[in-house]
Amino acid sequence: QVQVVESGGGLVQAGGSLRLSCVASGSRFSIETMGWYRQAPGKQRELVAIINSGGTTKYADSVKGRATISRDNAKNTVDLQMYNLKPDDTAVYYCYVDWGAIYWGQGTQVTVSS
């Protein structure tokens, strides 16, 4: 049974930073793509950043220069380091895992106060 578990959300002041972590377990196959999406109240879920098994990354324009995604293929983990946070970054952040099928974590709340 595949499990995807996030950690690291919380309340942070504007201009601050935080680190989100995600670990996936339950399959012996390699994960092609891992990443992070977010969903703010009343909005659709949107991509934040993804990274493939080769280390190629993609970032949303809204976080370019303020976020760094990294992964450990051996441990099936993906981290998102975010800097200079803004109130618009407030959302539930979901870990995304492409393991042949798509799996999502339960989400972790990030709240940025002004």
C-alpha positions in Angstrom: 0.0 0.0 0.0 1.5 3.3 -1.1 1.7 6.0 1.5 2.7 9.7 0.9 3.4 11.7 4.0 4.2 15.4 4.2 5.6 17.4 7.1 6.9 20.9 7.8 4.0 23.2 7.3 3.0 25.9 9.8 2.6 29.6 10.4 5.4 31.9 9.3 5.7 35.7 8.9 6.1 37.3 5.5 9.7 37.3 4.5 10.4 34.1 6.4 11.3 30.7 5.2 10.2 27.1 5.7 11.0 23.6 4.5 8.5 21.0 3.5 9.4 17.3 3.4 7.6 14.3 1.9 8.4 10.6 2.0 6.8 8.0 -0.1 6.6 4.3 0.7 4.9 1.1 -0.4 6.3 0.2 -3.8 9.6 -1.3 -4.9 9.6 0.6 -8.2 11.4 3.8 -8.9 9.5 7.1 -8.8 9.7 9.1 -11.9 8.5 12.5 -10.7 7.9 14.0 -7.3 6.9 17.4 -6.3 4.6 19.9 -4.7 1.3 21.4 -5.5 -0.8 23.8 -3.5 -4.4 24.9 -3.1 -5.5 28.1 -1.6 -9.1 28.6 -0.4 -11.4 29.1 -3.4 -8.7 28.3 -5.9 -7.7 25.3 -8.0 -4.8 23.2 -7.0 -1.7 24.5 -8.8 1.9 23.3 -9.4 4.6 24.7 -7.1 7.6 22.7 -8.2 8.4 19.2 -9.5 11.6 17.2 -10.0 12.2 14.1 -12.0 14.5 11.1 -11.2 17.2 12.8 -13.2 17.1 16.0 -11.2 15.3 18.1 -13.8 13.1 20.7 -12.1 10.2 22.9 -13.0 8.9 25.8 -10.9 5.8 27.9 -11.0 6.6 31.4 -12.0 5.2 32.7 -8.7 7.9 30.9 -6.7 10.9 31.1 -9.1 13.9 32.4 -7.2 12.1 31.8 -3.9 12.0 28.0 -3.8 14.3 25.1 -4.2 13.1 21.5 -4.7 15.4 18.5 -4.0 14.9 14.8 -3.7 16.7 11.7 -2.5 15.9 8.8 -5.0 17.2 6.2 -2.6 15.0 7.3 0.2 12.0 8.3 -1.9 11.9 11.8 -0.3 11.3 15.2 -1.8 11.9 18.5 0.0 10.8 22.0 -0.8 12.7 24.9 0.7 10.9 28.2 0.3 12.3 31.7 1.0 10.9 35.2 1.3 7.4 33.9 1.8 4.5 36.1 0.9 0.9 36.0 2.2 -0.1 34.7 -1.3 1.8 31.6 -0.5 -0.8 30.7 2.1 -2.3 27.3 1.0 -2.5 23.6 1.7 0.6 22.1 0.2 0.3 18.6 -1.3 3.1 16.2 -2.1 2.8 14.6 -5.6 4.3 11.3 -6.5 4.2 9.7 -10.0 4.7 6.1 -9.3 3.2 4.8 -12.5 -0.1 6.0 -10.9 -0.4 9.4 -9.3 -0.4 9.6 -5.5 -1.0 12.6 -3.2 -0.2 13.2 0.4 -2.9 14.4 2.8 -1.7 18.0 2.6 0.1 20.3 5.0 -1.1 23.8 5.8 1.2 26.8 5.2 0.0 30.1 6.5 2.0 33.3 5.9 1.1 36.3 8.0 1.6 39.8 6.8 
